[in-house]
Amino acid sequence: MKEKGKKTYLWILICILFYAALIGLWYMVYVIGVEKMNLWKPYAFPSPSGVWETLKRLIESNELLEAVTSSLLLGLTGYVVAVLIGGIFGLVFVFIPVVSKLLRPIFMGIQTLPSVCWVPFAILWFGLEKEAVLFVVVMGAAFGIALSVESSIANIPPIYAKAAKTMGAKGTALFFKVVLPAAMPQLVSGLRQGWSFAWRALMSGEVMTASAGLGYTLMMGRSMADINQVTLVILVIILVGVIIDKCFFNFIENRVKYH
């Protein structure tokens, strides 16, 4: 146990040193490229100190907290709706092969569309409101989730179901006690990927609409030619995505593997 604790502390120290070195390198590039050699204009290249000052300003004005909260609520709402829709279609594909043969190619084609392609539809149908962003999130994630649900169940080794049937399992008991648990590891990976699709789609929607959130704050920074705000919001978007992935999906994935 002590050995594991030492390894954890060592890894934390390595991470701190690594990111501190990255920030130091970033500062050196800024000083050399902007202040010494004038390769870039100050408004075109962010500085660590400028990003830090912007962070303090947005925190003091409560703008950053409101943006993160708004984006998370919209993202999670859209993701839940996408999981419900995608899950239903995925199960339909599994139990009705004819529907799978007809619709699966369409779903695969739509899945490859960048989320920003749905923004014109969203604006025309819902205007510059939050509903438009929700539509983009759902469309950006639901198709991939549907395909993940189908593949996670279809890829279960047939011997599992055959062995269960020989012991009398059938119907809902076979599905919930054998099929679903066997599909769970791959299913969780698919839901994890679906969240990444939803989060990216959310940013596409917020950037193109007037909905408050991180995407809107990003575009406000661009409108004001504030490269430090643009950089800060991008870093926050990455950080929030990583935190949810590591704290939520990693936890669920580890629990599923354990069971």
Helices and strands as residue ranges (DSSP letters): H 2-30, I 31-36, H 48-60, H 63-95, H 97-111, G 115-118, H 119-126, H 130-154, H 158-166, H 171-174, I 175-179, H 180-208, H 214-223, H 227-244, I 245-249, H 250-258
